[in-house]
Amino acid sequence: MAKNNAQKASTGHIGEEGNVTATAGAVPMQVYVIENGRMYDMPDSMMYQGGNDSLIEIPLYSVLIRHPDGNVLFDSGQNDDPKRQDDVTLQHLSLPDSQKYPLALQRLGLEPADIDYLVLSHLHSDHMGYADLFTNAKVFIAAKEFEGTLKELGAGTAPSAKDIECLLNSNLQWQLVPENVETLEILKGLTLYNFGAGHNHGMIGLLIELPQTGNILLPSDACCYLENLGTPPLLPPKRVFDYGLALATLEKIKGIAKAKNAQVWPAHDPEWFKTITKSTEGFYE
């Protein structure tokens, strides 16, 4: 259930460490959808292979979870610094200052130092663009993703190489999730799912268990559109590291959503995104 900002003040406040301090009637968690700009003139078929070649606009977003035991950020947006991004990316990107980090957090009364856990679904630029700001946080990432990206970087084939180099030079507290660890609870009601390779070398999703809204599964680019999960045959996004593994990941996502009775929040679905309460409007609890 989404709450508006007026209701937010009655359920808790930000403590000295940036965490939510509970008050009477406070909920265990508050979930905020933070807009991180949009990409323009993207082929519909890139997000969904059942699509066409029409050019569309896709949303970019990250998710902040205020938890009684710490603040968690799932992904960290797209950086538009021309020293870190290629010209093609910048030509397609619309990113208002208010939707960049750290301003996007400051609007919610937080600073980068207040984030205790950062979950990076994978190392593509629109999901890890400002990760270098969060040096106080434990940064979770699939070990296969980290290792595969380093190999690409060494071979000179890594996309967003300057972004990656910036992260590696930022003294982040990397927490590599091994391939044989399928799930990892980082806080009560927040469970990482190690999907394995598919869209990229290794993908991590997050299950959020909320008492009122119900369970939410964040699959990131393993599921760009809700249509990726449609009736068989499943259709992954066009840009995948391994097509067969991407299909297997979609099966995992469908299985988890069914077993946990969770709604799936796709990564870049423009029609779905219109229906979601943004952090400037309220939160989910």
N, C-alpha and C positions, 0 to 999 in steps of 0.2 A: 504494500500500500504506500503510495507516494504521499508525502507530507509537504505542505508549503512552508515557506520561510518563517511565517508568523508562528507556526506550530513548533518550529525548531527551537525557539527560545524557551519554550515551556518544558522541553524534555531533557535539557542538559546544557552545559557550557564548556568552553575550551579551557582546560587546566594549564598550569605553568609549562608542562611538557608538551602541550599541543594535543593531549588526549582528551576525550570526552569525559567530563566528570559527571557521574550519575546524580540525578535528583529524583524526587518522588515521581513515580510513573515513567521513569526513563526506560527506553528500550535498550536491549543489549548492543545493537549495532545500528548505524545509519549509513546508507549507501548513496553516494553521489555520482552521477554521470557527468563527467567533465568534458565539455566540447574542446577539441583540439584542432579546429579548422576543418577544411574540406579540400578534396582533390577534384579538379574539374577535368572534363573531356577525357574520362576514363572509359574504355570499351566495356560495355555491359557484359560481354562474354568473358572478360578477364576475371570477374567476380563469380560468374556462374556459367558453366559451359553450355547450359541450355538457353542462354541469352543470345543476343544478336550483337551486331557491331555498332549499334547506336552509342553515341557518347553521352555519358551520364556524369552526375556529380555524386561523390560518395562522402559520407561523414567519417571523421577521425575522432576517436574519443578514448578516454581512459576512465578508470573507476576508482574512486576513493572510498575506503571503508573506515569509518570511525568505530573502533572496537574498544570496549572497556579496558583491554589489555594492550592497546597499541594502535597506531594508525597504519593502515595498509594501502598501498597504491598498486593497482594493476595496470601495468604499462605506463609510459611517461611521455606520450605525445610525439609530435613531429617538430624537429628543430628547423628553423628557416635561416640560420646563419649561412650566408653565401660562402664563408670559408669552410663550411662543413658539408654543404649540399651541392649536388650537380645542377647545372642550369635547367635540365629537363624537369627535374622535380620541382624546382622553384617556379617554373612557368605554369605548372598545373596546380600549384598550391595557393589557397587563400587562408591566411592565418591571422586573425585580428590579434592585436597586442593583448587584449584581455583574456584570450584563450591560450596564451603561451605560459609556460612555467618560468618563474615562480608566481606570476600574477594570478594565474588560475587558482592557485592555492590560497594566496593572500585574500582573495574575495571570500574565502571560507574561514578566514581567521588563522591560517596555518602558514608556516614557513617550511622550506625543504628539510630543515633540521628536525622538524616534528614528525617526519615520516620514519616509522620504525622498521617497516618491511616494504620492499619494492619487489613485485613479481613481474619479471619480464617474460612475456609469452614467447618471444623470439627476437632476433636481432635484425629486423628490418627497420628502416629509418622512421617509419610512421608509428612505431610502437616503443622505441627506446630513445627518442630524440633528446630528452633532457635528463636521462638517467645519471649523468655525471654530477648533477646537483645534489644527489641524495647520498652523500658520503656517510651519514649517520645510520643509514638503513642497512639491514641485511638484504642483499640482492639475490633473489632466487632465480635460477635459470637452469634449463636442462643441460646436463654435462655434455651431451652429444651436440647441442646447439653451440655451446661455447667452444668446444674442441673443433667442430666443423668450420666454424667461422674463422677461428685462428688459422686453420689450414688454408682457407681461401685467402685470408689476408696475406699470408706468407707467399702464396702463389700469385698474388696480384689480381685475383678474380673476385674479391669480396665486394658486393654491392655496399654502397655507403661506407667505404673504407675510412674516410676521414672521421665520420661519426664513431666508428668502432675504435679507432685509435684514440679518440678523445676519452672514451669510456675506460680504455686500458690504462690511460695515464692519469686517472682520477682517484686512485686509491679506494675504489669501491670494495665493499665487504662481500665478495662473491660467495654465494652458497650454491654449489653445483649439485644438482639433483641427479643421482646416478640413474642409468638406464633401467636397472632392475628395481628401482623404487617407483611403484605405480601411483601411489597416493601418499601425501604428506600433509598432516594437519599442522598448520603454522600457528593458529589460534583456534579456540573453540568456535565451531561453526564456519571455519574457513579452511578448506581442504584443497591442496594442489593436486592436479591430475597430470601425470606425465604421459602425454599422448604418444610420444616417440616421433620419428621422422614422418614426413608427408609434405606439408606446405614448405617446410624447411628442414634443417638437420634434426631439430628436436623442438617440439611444441609443448608448452605448458598451458593448462587451463585452470580455472579457479571455480570451485563450488562455494556459493554463499548461502547459508541457511538462515533465513529470516522468519521470525514468528508470525508476522502479519502478511507480508508480501508473498511468502513462500520461498522455495529454493530457486536460486538463479545459477545457471552455469555459463561462465564466460569462456568460450572456446578460442577467442581471437581469430586469426586468419585460417584456422582449420575449418571454420565455417563462416564465410563472408556474408552470405545471404541465407535467410531461412529456407529458400528454395534448394540449397545444397542438401538439406535433410529431407527433401520431399519423398514421395513414393518412389520405390525402386524403378529404374536404376538411380542410385545416388550420383550426384554430379558435383565433384569438388571444384574449387576455383581453378581457373586455367593455369595460373602461375603456381606450379608445385614442384618440389624437389624430387618427389617420387610419386607417380600417379597411383600405383597400387597401394602404397602405404597411406596416401591421402584418403583413399576410399575406406581403408580399414579404420582410419581415425574417425571418419564420419560415422561409421558403424559403432565405434566406441562412444561417441558423443550421444547418439540416439539411445544406446543402451544405458548410459549414465542418467540421461534425462528421464528415461522411463523408470529406472530403479529408484531414483531419488525424487521423482515427481517434480522435476525442475523445469522451469522455462529457460530456453536457450536465448542468450543475447548475442546475435551475430555481430561480426566485426565491422561491416561496411554496408549494411542494408539500408538504403535511403528511405524506403517506405516505412519500414519498422522503426527507424530512428525518429521519425516524426511523432510517433506515439509515446515516446519515452519522456519522462520528467527529467529535465536537465538540472544541473547543480544550481543554476541561477533561479530556478523555480521551486526547488524543494529536494526531498530525498526519499529513499525507500527504507522501511523498517520492518 
